Amino acid sequence: MTRVLVAGATGYLGGFVARELKARGHFVRALARSPAKLESVKDSLDEVTEAQVTQPGTLEHICSGMDGVFSSIGITRQRDGLTFRDVDYQGNKNLLDAALRAGVGRFVYVSAFNGPRLRHLEIVDAHEAFVDELKASGIEYAVMRPTGYFSDMGEFFEMARNGRIWLIGSGENRVNPIHGADLAVRCADAIEGDLREIDLGGPETLSWNQVAALAFAVLDRPARVTRAPEWLVWAVVRLVRLFNRHQGELLAFFTTMATTDVVAPPTGARTLGAYFQELKGKERA
């Protein structure tokens, strides 16, 4: 049995990782800013510790007795004035420092597919700056680089449910997103093994047009898709950056992902259509 600290267990991927580790017989300690949000995974946790990665003083003993650390910590919605650099880089750096002090043997971190090539984007650069720290630390490590989560694709389902999907550019660029449960299997493998950097996506490669069509098909509704010209969206990105840097950088990231092919070696078996059916079932409930 390995004792693993899961940071980010309240998020989409972290919850699946906690379940996978527990199913394999490992001891799981969850780090959470808001422990009440762990209700859905409480049966997979042996311990819960309340702490904030942006406050090093709360992390003093967080890694005591742990063999490994898994982190999917990152910020999307801005809160408390925190930036990507504050959370995605410094927060994870604080956690790494705590792991090193406690003598943790292995640290597994989730960054982004093609991260080293996308450092002109602030959100990716913050992730990759931490990857640089992780590699230089001397700890055994693994960096997971998924193409994108099914939870991100859920935004398209919600747009379809509301009657129209907006795409950027032609919609012909391709992606193979991965379900959190399938990604969690590889994350647990990384905790147990000696993998270093892993690019991975889901079993299906689809164009954004196909993603949109699939969402409408599952809802049994006629497809209504509007494609915004890429040049226009980049103009909006520049404008948004002037008033809200955080939101502007998020939009820049999503625009980049939508207008380039984001395809990695496939893994897992869960399909996007099945995920959309699951979302449809929740809607009925």
Backbone bond lengths (Angstrom), bond angles and torsions (degrees), N, CA, C in turn:
res aa  C-N    CA-C-N  psi(-1)  N-CA   C-N-CA  omega(-1)  CA-C   N-CA-C  phi
1 M - - - 1.458 - - 1.517 110.01 -
2 T 1.321 116.37 132.34 1.450 123.29 175.56 1.521 109.03 -103.60
3 R 1.310 116.69 141.67 1.454 122.14 178.32 1.530 107.62 -98.62
4 V 1.333 116.49 117.96 1.459 121.22 -171.86 1.525 111.31 -124.18
5 L 1.318 115.93 131.94 1.453 121.92 170.82 1.522 107.98 -90.44
6 V 1.330 117.18 125.63 1.467 121.92 177.04 1.519 108.20 -107.25
7 A 1.318 116.28 112.89 1.463 122.57 177.01 1.526 107.86 -102.06
8 G 1.317 116.07 122.29 1.455 120.58 -174.54 1.511 112.42 104.22
9 A 1.334 116.75 18.49 1.465 120.85 -176.64 1.523 112.82 -67.09
10 T 1.332 118.25 -17.07 1.467 120.25 177.46 1.524 111.58 -82.32
11 G 1.329 117.34 -7.54 1.457 120.90 -179.32 1.516 113.03 -91.53
12 Y 1.324 116.25 178.15 1.468 122.39 -176.69 1.524 111.37 -58.34
13 L 1.324 117.77 -55.25 1.462 120.25 -176.27 1.519 112.12 -74.99
14 G 1.329 117.67 -42.32 1.455 120.54 -174.93 1.513 113.61 -57.31
15 G 1.321 117.16 -36.87 1.463 120.28 178.20 1.516 111.80 -63.87
16 F 1.324 116.82 -41.57 1.471 120.31 177.73 1.529 110.81 -65.74
17 V 1.328 116.97 -38.01 1.460 120.10 179.92 1.530 110.29 -65.46
18 A 1.324 117.07 -42.64 1.469 119.93 177.48 1.525 110.78 -58.67
19 R 1.329 116.83 -44.11 1.468 120.47 179.96 1.525 111.45 -64.15
20 E 1.332 116.33 -42.79 1.465 120.42 -178.53 1.524 111.17 -65.37
21 L 1.319 117.17 -43.38 1.459 120.19 179.42 1.529 110.95 -63.39
22 K 1.333 116.13 -43.07 1.456 119.80 179.56 1.525 111.06 -64.76
23 A 1.335 117.17 -39.66 1.467 121.46 178.90 1.525 111.17 -62.44
24 R 1.324 117.00 -26.97 1.466 121.04 178.44 1.536 112.30 -86.88
25 G 1.315 116.42 0.11 1.451 120.08 175.86 1.510 115.59 93.14
26 H 1.348 117.23 11.32 1.455 120.12 -179.69 1.532 111.49 -84.16
27 F 1.316 115.60 158.31 1.459 122.91 173.64 1.520 107.41 -85.30
28 V 1.341 117.32 127.25 1.468 121.73 -173.73 1.525 110.36 -119.87
29 R 1.311 114.56 120.16 1.460 121.61 172.06 1.530 107.70 -109.41
30 A 1.319 116.94 127.86 1.462 120.68 -179.32 1.523 110.10 -102.75
31 L 1.309 115.03 134.41 1.462 121.73 171.34 1.523 106.74 -98.59
32 A 1.321 116.89 128.13 1.462 119.77 -178.38 1.520 110.54 -142.83
33 R 1.302 114.64 139.13 1.464 120.59 173.16 1.523 109.59 -72.55
34 S 1.340 115.56 -35.00 1.463 122.26 178.71 1.527 108.32 -130.57
35 P 1.331 118.73 90.72 1.470 121.56 -176.50 1.522 114.06 -55.30
36 A 1.341 118.62 -27.53 1.463 120.47 -179.66 1.525 111.54 -60.44
37 K 1.343 117.15 -24.27 1.460 120.98 -179.28 1.523 112.93 -77.27
38 L 1.330 117.18 -1.40 1.461 121.20 -179.96 1.527 112.79 -92.41
39 E 1.316 117.21 7.36 1.464 121.05 -175.14 1.524 111.97 -53.84
40 S 1.332 117.60 -40.32 1.467 120.60 -174.84 1.528 112.81 -70.51
41 V 1.337 117.92 -18.24 1.468 120.06 -178.99 1.524 112.50 -119.21
42 K 1.323 117.59 12.01 1.467 120.44 -173.60 1.517 112.72 -58.75
43 D 1.337 117.74 -30.93 1.463 120.16 -179.06 1.522 112.50 -71.06
44 S 1.341 116.99 -12.61 1.459 121.32 179.40 1.526 112.58 -101.00
45 L 1.326 116.56 6.19 1.460 120.79 -174.89 1.524 111.05 -114.32
46 D 1.314 115.53 138.04 1.456 121.19 174.00 1.523 111.23 -93.14
47 E 1.327 116.36 -32.22 1.457 122.20 178.94 1.515 109.94 -144.12
48 V 1.306 116.07 151.08 1.465 122.37 173.67 1.520 107.78 -128.38
49 T 1.312 116.07 129.63 1.456 120.95 178.58 1.518 108.95 -123.60
50 E 1.317 116.54 127.37 1.462 121.34 178.49 1.527 109.54 -87.13
51 A 1.312 116.33 124.53 1.463 121.65 179.81 1.522 108.61 -162.90
52 Q 1.330 115.68 165.61 1.456 121.50 177.00 1.519 108.48 -127.05
53 V 1.310 116.07 122.10 1.461 119.45 -175.18 1.523 112.37 -64.23
54 T 1.318 117.10 -22.05 1.468 119.62 178.80 1.522 112.15 -81.93
55 Q 1.331 117.08 -2.59 1.461 122.15 178.54 1.533 108.30 -122.10
56 P 1.327 117.30 91.90 1.463 121.03 -173.87 1.523 114.24 -54.16
57 G 1.321 117.52 -31.10 1.455 120.27 -179.33 1.511 113.77 -61.70
58 T 1.345 117.30 -24.15 1.469 120.69 179.97 1.519 111.87 -84.03
59 L 1.332 117.48 -5.21 1.469 121.40 -173.91 1.520 113.28 -105.75
60 E 1.323 117.04 8.14 1.454 121.01 -170.07 1.525 112.99 -52.60
61 H 1.325 117.55 -45.61 1.471 120.53 -176.82 1.531 112.25 -115.71
62 I 1.323 117.10 16.03 1.462 120.82 -172.38 1.532 112.43 -62.54
63 C 1.337 117.24 -30.00 1.462 120.41 -176.34 1.524 113.46 -103.75
64 S 1.307 117.16 5.61 1.464 120.14 -178.70 1.527 110.59 -59.53
65 G 1.324 115.81 128.48 1.453 121.17 178.29 1.512 115.20 80.15
66 M 1.335 117.74 2.24 1.457 120.49 -178.15 1.534 111.83 -89.63
67 D 1.323 115.75 143.77 1.465 121.76 174.69 1.522 111.32 -91.67
68 G 1.326 115.94 -31.52 1.452 120.29 -177.73 1.513 111.28 -144.55
69 V 1.333 115.12 158.12 1.461 122.17 175.14 1.519 108.07 -127.85
70 F 1.324 115.16 134.54 1.458 121.57 171.26 1.521 107.84 -116.22
71 S 1.339 117.37 132.84 1.461 120.44 178.12 1.518 111.87 -134.01
72 S 1.339 113.81 125.08 1.468 120.85 169.25 1.524 108.34 -119.06
73 I 1.330 116.23 27.81 1.468 121.60 -177.42 1.514 109.98 -68.01
74 G 1.316 115.07 131.90 1.459 121.58 176.33 1.513 108.72 -168.89
75 I 1.315 115.78 164.03 1.454 120.59 -177.89 1.518 109.64 -114.95
76 T 1.322 116.17 136.50 1.466 120.76 171.40 1.524 108.01 -115.64
77 R 1.333 115.76 -70.07 1.457 118.34 176.29 1.531 109.60 -74.43
78 Q 1.318 115.00 128.11 1.457 119.29 -178.48 1.523 110.17 -70.54
79 R 1.317 116.10 135.17 1.458 121.05 178.09 1.521 108.79 -142.77
80 D 1.313 116.03 147.70 1.465 122.21 175.47 1.525 113.09 56.51
81 G 1.340 116.49 22.86 1.452 119.73 179.35 1.520 114.27 74.00
82 L 1.348 118.43 8.68 1.455 121.80 -178.01 1.524 111.45 -76.66
83 T 1.319 116.20 147.28 1.463 122.58 -178.87 1.527 110.20 -110.26
84 F 1.339 116.02 173.77 1.464 120.32 174.84 1.532 109.96 -57.46
85 R 1.304 116.07 -40.92 1.462 120.47 -179.20 1.530 111.04 -64.40
86 D 1.322 116.26 -37.91 1.467 120.50 -179.51 1.526 112.00 -64.84
87 V 1.328 116.65 -40.36 1.467 120.82 -173.16 1.525 111.90 -99.49
88 D 1.331 116.88 -60.38 1.460 120.66 -173.08 1.531 111.98 -63.93
89 Y 1.329 116.86 -35.27 1.463 119.40 176.23 1.529 111.81 -94.44
90 Q 1.337 117.21 -67.49 1.456 119.97 -170.46 1.518 112.76 -66.59
91 G 1.339 117.35 -38.19 1.461 119.53 178.34 1.513 111.67 -60.62
92 N 1.326 116.51 -45.75 1.459 119.94 178.17 1.529 111.36 -69.75
93 K 1.334 117.70 -32.39 1.472 120.89 175.94 1.531 109.75 -64.32
94 N 1.326 116.97 -40.88 1.464 119.75 176.64 1.525 111.15 -61.14
95 L 1.337 115.58 -40.24 1.463 120.38 179.03 1.527 110.67 -67.05
96 L 1.318 117.00 -41.04 1.467 121.19 177.29 1.526 110.85 -61.82
97 D 1.314 116.75 -43.08 1.466 120.08 178.51 1.532 110.62 -59.39
98 A 1.334 116.20 -42.01 1.471 120.24 178.15 1.518 110.60 -64.03
99 A 1.338 117.04 -38.72 1.465 121.13 178.97 1.523 111.23 -65.30
100 L 1.316 116.57 -40.78 1.464 120.43 179.63 1.527 111.05 -66.38
101 R 1.332 116.95 -41.12 1.468 120.23 178.11 1.522 111.55 -61.93
102 A 1.338 115.80 -34.56 1.475 120.41 -176.87 1.526 112.60 -86.59
103 G 1.322 117.55 -3.60 1.459 120.17 179.68 1.513 114.32 74.48
104 V 1.336 117.42 27.50 1.465 121.57 177.86 1.527 109.33 -62.15
105 G 1.333 116.09 141.53 1.450 119.96 -174.58 1.514 115.75 -85.36
106 R 1.345 117.36 -28.49 1.465 118.85 -172.72 1.522 110.12 -148.83
107 F 1.327 115.35 142.48 1.467 122.17 -178.54 1.531 107.90 -130.52
108 V 1.331 116.53 121.89 1.467 122.03 179.03 1.520 108.66 -111.77
109 Y 1.316 115.87 128.15 1.466 121.81 -173.08 1.524 110.08 -129.23
110 V 1.330 115.54 144.94 1.465 120.87 179.26 1.517 109.65 -105.87
111 S 1.330 115.82 116.49 1.467 121.31 175.32 1.528 108.06 -110.62
112 A 1.323 117.90 -141.51 1.464 121.28 -175.22 1.525 110.34 -128.41
113 F 1.312 115.68 147.71 1.466 121.38 174.41 1.531 109.39 -59.86
114 N 1.328 115.73 135.29 1.467 122.22 -177.97 1.526 112.83 64.03
115 G 1.330 116.25 22.06 1.453 120.07 -177.21 1.518 115.36 -50.56
116 P 1.342 119.69 -48.51 1.461 119.86 -178.17 1.530 113.40 -60.06
117 R 1.328 117.47 -24.57 1.470 120.66 -179.19 1.528 112.62 -89.75
118 L 1.319 116.30 -6.06 1.471 119.68 -174.14 1.529 111.91 -118.02
119 R 1.315 116.84 27.23 1.450 119.67 -175.63 1.523 113.61 -72.80
120 H 1.338 117.17 -6.34 1.468 119.96 172.92 1.532 111.14 -72.77
121 L 1.342 117.25 -12.28 1.461 122.22 176.12 1.532 108.32 -94.41
122 E 1.328 117.04 128.64 1.461 120.19 -172.64 1.525 113.14 -59.81
123 I 1.332 116.70 -40.84 1.461 119.60 -178.55 1.526 110.64 -64.10
124 V 1.321 117.90 -39.46 1.465 121.05 -179.87 1.528 110.23 -73.81
125 D 1.324 117.05 -39.89 1.457 119.65 -179.58 1.519 111.34 -61.68
126 A 1.341 117.26 -36.97 1.467 120.25 177.61 1.526 110.29 -62.91
127 H 1.338 116.96 -43.25 1.465 120.86 176.77 1.529 110.69 -61.01
128 E 1.324 115.55 -48.36 1.455 119.70 -174.54 1.525 112.54 -71.20
129 A 1.327 117.11 -28.64 1.467 119.51 174.54 1.523 109.53 -63.11
130 F 1.340 116.60 -37.39 1.460 118.49 176.01 1.523 110.85 -70.18
131 V 1.325 117.73 -38.87 1.461 119.88 177.21 1.530 109.85 -56.94
132 D 1.346 116.67 -40.60 1.465 119.76 176.59 1.527 111.26 -58.38
133 E 1.336 116.25 -43.57 1.464 120.87 178.93 1.529 111.00 -64.06
134 L 1.319 115.65 -41.73 1.463 120.86 -178.61 1.528 110.86 -62.34
135 K 1.319 116.33 -44.63 1.460 120.56 -178.92 1.524 111.91 -65.90
136 A 1.336 116.10 -33.27 1.465 120.51 -177.38 1.526 113.05 -83.84
137 S 1.332 116.97 -9.07 1.465 120.79 -170.85 1.525 113.90 -75.63
138 G 1.314 117.11 -24.03 1.457 121.25 -176.91 1.515 114.02 92.46
139 I 1.331 118.14 -9.62 1.453 121.69 178.17 1.529 109.53 -76.18
140 E 1.328 117.32 150.90 1.457 119.56 171.12 1.522 107.90 -67.00
141 Y 1.324 117.32 136.02 1.466 119.27 -172.80 1.521 111.60 -144.23
142 A 1.322 114.33 164.10 1.462 122.36 168.05 1.517 107.79 -143.11
143 V 1.319 116.53 141.46 1.463 122.95 177.17 1.521 107.66 -117.74
144 M 1.329 115.51 117.65 1.451 121.59 178.10 1.527 108.45 -90.94
145 R 1.327 117.13 134.15 1.466 120.87 -178.25 1.535 110.23 -126.99
146 P 1.334 117.65 78.84 1.469 120.56 179.12 1.523 111.49 -78.29
147 T 1.323 114.94 156.44 1.463 120.88 179.31 1.523 112.20 -74.92
148 G 1.303 117.18 -33.84 1.463 121.71 -176.59 1.513 108.75 164.44
149 Y 1.315 116.34 155.51 1.459 121.57 -176.00 1.532 111.61 -95.48
150 F 1.332 115.08 155.18 1.465 119.29 172.09 1.525 110.96 -60.48
151 S 1.317 117.04 -30.93 1.471 119.30 178.98 1.521 111.10 -61.19
152 D 1.339 117.17 -33.04 1.468 120.00 175.06 1.525 110.54 -66.20
153 M 1.327 115.78 -38.87 1.467 120.27 179.82 1.530 110.55 -66.95
154 G 1.321 116.27 -22.72 1.457 120.20 177.48 1.518 112.85 -60.34
155 E 1.332 116.51 -24.80 1.465 119.63 176.63 1.526 111.08 -63.34
156 F 1.316 116.17 -34.36 1.467 119.89 178.23 1.524 110.31 -70.11
157 F 1.317 116.07 -37.77 1.461 119.28 176.92 1.527 110.23 -62.43
158 E 1.330 116.52 -41.09 1.465 120.08 179.30 1.520 111.26 -65.13
159 M 1.339 116.98 -38.85 1.459 119.39 176.22 1.527 110.66 -63.22
160 A 1.336 115.74 -41.95 1.470 119.30 179.05 1.523 110.09 -63.30
161 R 1.312 116.60 -41.25 1.462 120.50 179.21 1.522 111.08 -61.61
162 N 1.341 115.50 -31.27 1.467 120.08 178.47 1.521 113.45 -86.20
163 G 1.343 115.98 -0.66 1.456 119.39 170.78 1.510 117.66 110.12
164 R 1.334 119.01 -15.66 1.462 120.34 -178.34 1.524 110.34 -154.78
165 I 1.346 115.66 138.65 1.456 121.37 174.75 1.521 109.07 -108.68
166 W 1.313 115.09 132.08 1.454 121.98 176.38 1.523 109.26 -101.35
167 L 1.327 116.20 127.33 1.456 121.99 176.32 1.527 109.44 -116.79
168 I 1.307 115.24 159.25 1.467 121.29 178.90 1.516 108.40 -106.71
169 G 1.326 116.32 125.92 1.458 120.54 -179.59 1.518 112.19 75.63
170 S 1.325 115.90 -151.11 1.466 121.27 -174.48 1.522 113.03 -73.63
171 G 1.318 117.44 -23.41 1.467 120.42 -175.50 1.516 113.17 81.40
172 E 1.326 117.29 6.66 1.464 120.21 -176.74 1.527 113.46 -93.02
173 N 1.317 117.77 -9.48 1.460 118.46 175.07 1.527 109.76 -66.51
174 R 1.334 115.90 153.50 1.460 120.41 -169.15 1.527 111.73 -114.55
175 V 1.329 114.46 155.57 1.454 121.75 178.69 1.521 109.15 -149.21
176 N 1.327 117.06 147.34 1.479 119.21 170.82 1.529 108.45 -124.98
177 P 1.333 116.39 82.80 1.468 121.30 -179.20 1.520 110.84 -67.96
178 I 1.336 115.55 161.71 1.456 120.10 -174.80 1.530 110.81 -126.93
179 H 1.321 115.15 142.82 1.463 121.06 176.59 1.529 109.22 -71.48
180 G 1.320 116.96 144.31 1.454 120.78 -179.12 1.512 113.84 -57.61
181 A 1.328 117.53 -36.35 1.461 120.50 -179.59 1.526 111.66 -67.37
182 D 1.343 117.21 -37.90 1.462 120.44 177.64 1.525 110.99 -69.43
183 L 1.321 116.60 -40.20 1.455 120.60 177.70 1.535 110.73 -66.21
184 A 1.326 116.29 -36.81 1.464 120.42 -179.94 1.527 111.71 -61.03
185 V 1.310 117.37 -34.08 1.464 120.57 177.68 1.523 110.45 -59.81
186 R 1.328 116.18 -45.21 1.469 119.70 -179.93 1.522 111.79 -71.13
187 C 1.335 116.84 -32.65 1.472 119.98 176.50 1.524 110.61 -64.73
188 A 1.339 116.33 -41.79 1.464 120.37 176.85 1.524 110.71 -66.11
189 D 1.337 116.95 -38.02 1.468 120.50 174.89 1.525 110.34 -58.20
190 A 1.341 115.36 -40.19 1.463 120.33 -178.46 1.523 111.48 -68.08
191 I 1.331 117.06 -35.44 1.469 120.63 175.66 1.528 109.98 -64.06
192 E 1.319 116.67 -38.55 1.461 121.80 -175.18 1.527 113.53 -85.21
193 G 1.347 117.25 -21.91 1.459 120.19 -170.62 1.501 114.20 -114.78
194 D 1.338 115.51 -154.41 1.456 120.58 -176.07 1.527 112.12 -123.74
195 L 1.344 116.68 27.50 1.452 120.66 176.58 1.525 109.50 -65.74
196 R 1.329 117.56 153.53 1.454 121.47 -179.24 1.532 112.29 -115.86
197 E 1.334 117.84 -65.41 1.462 121.07 178.75 1.514 108.44 -129.56
198 I 1.325 115.70 125.09 1.456 120.48 -171.67 1.519 110.26 -127.68
199 D 1.341 117.05 114.58 1.464 122.37 170.58 1.521 107.46 -86.77
200 L 1.321 117.40 132.26 1.458 117.81 179.79 1.519 111.83 -157.56
201 G 1.343 113.11 145.79 1.456 121.81 176.02 1.513 109.39 -136.23
202 G 1.322 115.63 -174.47 1.454 120.45 -178.99 1.518 112.87 -84.50
203 P 1.333 117.58 -179.46 1.463 121.68 -173.79 1.517 114.98 -75.50
204 E 1.344 118.22 -16.45 1.468 121.71 -176.71 1.527 110.87 -114.70
205 T 1.328 115.61 135.27 1.459 120.54 173.09 1.527 108.24 -107.84
206 L 1.340 115.84 122.17 1.460 122.02 -175.78 1.515 110.17 -129.89
207 S 1.328 115.63 148.69 1.469 119.02 169.21 1.524 107.72 -78.36
208 W 1.318 116.99 162.17 1.464 119.86 177.18 1.523 110.71 -63.36
209 N 1.331 117.23 -31.77 1.465 120.14 174.72 1.527 110.42 -62.12
210 Q 1.335 116.63 -39.85 1.463 120.02 179.11 1.522 111.34 -69.88
211 V 1.329 117.07 -36.19 1.468 119.93 176.18 1.522 109.86 -60.52
212 A 1.340 115.78 -45.08 1.467 120.32 179.90 1.528 110.97 -63.28
213 A 1.333 116.25 -46.07 1.461 120.23 -179.33 1.529 110.92 -61.65
214 L 1.325 116.82 -38.39 1.461 121.29 -179.93 1.528 111.21 -64.78
215 A 1.323 116.68 -41.36 1.463 120.03 179.45 1.524 111.14 -61.53
216 F 1.316 116.67 -45.62 1.471 119.91 179.11 1.527 111.13 -66.89
217 A 1.341 117.13 -37.27 1.464 120.22 -179.99 1.528 111.14 -63.52
218 V 1.324 116.95 -42.12 1.465 120.39 179.22 1.531 110.42 -63.67
219 L 1.315 116.28 -36.07 1.465 120.60 178.95 1.532 112.23 -82.01
220 D 1.353 115.73 -6.06 1.467 121.34 -178.03 1.520 110.71 56.44
221 R 1.306 115.14 48.57 1.460 121.61 178.92 1.521 109.62 -127.85
222 P 1.327 118.05 152.22 1.462 120.13 176.34 1.522 110.04 -65.14
223 A 1.331 115.38 140.85 1.465 120.10 -177.77 1.522 110.77 -73.71
224 R 1.315 114.92 127.61 1.464 121.48 174.24 1.517 107.28 -126.85
225 V 1.327 114.97 105.08 1.464 121.35 -173.65 1.524 109.03 -124.29
226 T 1.319 116.20 131.81 1.462 122.08 174.50 1.523 107.89 -117.02
227 R 1.325 116.30 129.78 1.467 121.77 -178.27 1.529 109.18 -107.67
228 A 1.308 115.22 115.80 1.463 120.62 178.82 1.524 108.91 -84.51
229 P 1.341 118.09 132.62 1.469 119.87 178.96 1.531 111.01 -58.28
230 E 1.305 115.44 140.20 1.461 119.78 -177.02 1.527 111.42 -59.48
231 W 1.344 117.32 -40.88 1.463 119.78 -178.43 1.526 111.45 -61.99
232 L 1.337 115.35 -35.31 1.459 119.62 -179.00 1.531 110.68 -68.94
233 V 1.343 116.64 -40.83 1.462 119.76 -179.51 1.526 110.35 -65.67
234 W 1.333 117.32 -39.51 1.458 118.80 177.83 1.526 111.68 -65.62
235 A 1.322 116.38 -32.72 1.470 119.10 174.90 1.525 110.33 -64.45
236 V 1.334 116.18 -39.36 1.465 120.68 177.35 1.531 110.05 -65.43
237 V 1.332 116.78 -39.53 1.472 120.70 178.34 1.523 110.03 -57.25
238 R 1.331 116.37 -47.16 1.467 119.98 -179.07 1.522 111.23 -62.19
239 L 1.328 116.55 -38.24 1.462 120.58 179.94 1.528 110.95 -69.01
240 V 1.324 116.94 -46.03 1.461 120.55 -179.01 1.520 111.05 -62.18
241 R 1.334 116.76 -37.85 1.463 120.43 179.33 1.525 112.23 -57.92
242 L 1.318 116.51 -31.34 1.463 120.37 -178.80 1.518 111.81 -66.24
243 F 1.329 116.49 -32.28 1.466 121.18 -173.77 1.533 113.10 -104.95
244 N 1.339 116.23 -28.70 1.467 120.32 -179.35 1.528 107.38 -149.52
245 R 1.324 115.28 94.59 1.462 120.39 -174.66 1.528 111.69 -57.71
246 H 1.330 116.39 -42.18 1.463 121.44 -177.29 1.532 111.33 -60.99
247 Q 1.333 116.61 -51.28 1.461 120.14 -179.68 1.523 111.51 -65.44
248 G 1.322 116.05 -36.27 1.461 119.56 178.00 1.516 112.14 -62.97
249 E 1.336 116.32 -39.88 1.460 119.55 179.50 1.529 111.82 -70.82
250 L 1.327 116.40 -35.81 1.465 118.95 174.63 1.523 110.76 -62.19
251 L 1.326 116.58 -44.29 1.460 120.50 179.28 1.525 110.65 -63.61
252 A 1.334 117.44 -37.83 1.462 120.86 177.45 1.522 110.95 -62.61
253 F 1.329 116.12 -40.39 1.464 120.60 178.79 1.522 111.08 -64.08
254 F 1.332 116.82 -49.34 1.462 120.31 -178.62 1.531 111.27 -64.53
255 T 1.325 116.70 -36.24 1.465 120.22 178.41 1.519 110.69 -65.39
256 T 1.325 116.57 -41.99 1.461 120.62 177.79 1.526 111.04 -62.56
257 M 1.331 116.90 -43.76 1.462 120.69 179.93 1.531 111.52 -64.57
258 A 1.331 117.15 -33.27 1.460 121.04 -176.14 1.523 112.92 -80.91
259 T 1.316 117.24 -15.86 1.467 119.86 -174.39 1.525 112.44 -117.21
260 T 1.328 116.80 14.85 1.463 122.54 172.10 1.521 107.93 -134.48
261 D 1.321 116.96 158.04 1.458 119.78 174.46 1.529 108.99 -75.40
262 V 1.332 116.27 129.90 1.463 122.26 -179.00 1.528 106.82 -123.82
263 V 1.318 115.68 80.05 1.462 121.97 -173.01 1.518 109.25 -128.31
264 A 1.317 116.52 122.21 1.462 122.88 -179.04 1.526 109.29 -121.68
265 P 1.331 118.01 168.96 1.471 120.13 177.04 1.524 110.84 -52.84
266 P 1.334 117.09 132.64 1.471 120.78 -175.10 1.514 113.19 -77.08
267 T 1.330 114.41 148.25 1.458 120.88 173.50 1.520 108.67 -149.96
268 G 1.312 117.18 160.49 1.456 120.71 179.24 1.506 112.82 81.59
269 A 1.330 115.22 -178.77 1.461 121.13 -176.22 1.518 113.45 -134.09
270 R 1.316 118.34 -10.49 1.462 120.98 -175.16 1.523 110.24 -75.37
271 T 1.346 115.73 134.91 1.454 121.56 -175.11 1.519 111.55 -103.76
272 L 1.324 115.15 156.15 1.457 120.26 -179.52 1.524 110.74 -67.19
273 G 1.325 117.37 -35.60 1.453 119.96 178.01 1.520 112.00 -60.28
274 A 1.323 116.14 -42.00 1.467 120.39 178.56 1.525 110.37 -65.46
275 Y 1.323 116.45 -37.62 1.463 120.24 178.03 1.520 111.13 -64.76
276 F 1.333 116.24 -42.11 1.476 119.66 177.41 1.531 110.59 -64.20
277 Q 1.331 117.25 -37.68 1.465 120.22 176.78 1.530 109.97 -62.37
278 E 1.332 116.01 -38.36 1.465 120.39 177.77 1.525 110.47 -63.20
279 L 1.324 117.00 -42.28 1.463 120.72 178.36 1.523 110.52 -64.92
280 K 1.315 116.14 -37.76 1.465 120.37 177.89 1.519 110.42 -63.64
281 G 1.344 116.07 -41.00 1.457 119.53 178.77 1.520 112.53 -64.16
282 K 1.318 116.35 -37.61 1.478 120.16 177.40 1.506 111.04 -66.26
283 E 1.336 115.78 -34.35 1.465 120.39 178.59 1.535 110.21 -62.35
284 R 1.332 115.65 -41.27 1.472 120.23 179.74 1.531 111.06 -67.14
285 A 1.350 115.12 -39.24 1.467 119.27 -178.53 1.517 111.17 -66.27
